[in-house]
Amino acid sequence: MKLLLKKLVSYVIDYLLVAGLGTLYAFCASVFYLDPATQNQAILMLVCALITTLLLTCYVPTKTGGQTVGQKLMHLRVENKSGRPRTYWQSFLRECIIKISFASLFVPFSIIYYVVYLLIMQRNPKGELAHDLLLKTNVVCA
């Protein structure tokens, strides 16, 4: 249960970081869109938001040994079940697509999955969530 709580806190940290920076860039872009002379800067701000999201969710976890900012703060690490380092593609799917882009679907689905498998079927005692099983990754204490 302690590992699940650490995963939750690290997810919240990562989500707030990416969403906060994305909101800041989107706000700046909306201000630039008000003046026709600065609409190119607005597009640039949206591109910067996309690049920042990709850096935080793909590049950083792959280069720091499988840790996002939140996972680093919570002393967690994501690794492949095969023992090989996590790839950019796995980081992109796990952190950017599943956990950030589909957050409104990911959170309720994860809760339902965890309740069904842990409480009803009395399986999965390690607290693995569906996206870890799908992408063949493990979350371990660093």
Buried (B, 14 or more C-beta within 10 A) or exposed (E): EEBBEBBBBBBEBBBEBBEEBBEBBBEBBEEBBEEEEBEEBBEBBBEBBEEBBBEBBBBBBBEEBBBBBBBBBBEBBBBBEEEEEBEEEBBBBBBBEBBBBEBEEBBEBBEEBBEEBBEEEEEBEEBBBBBBBEBEBBBEEB
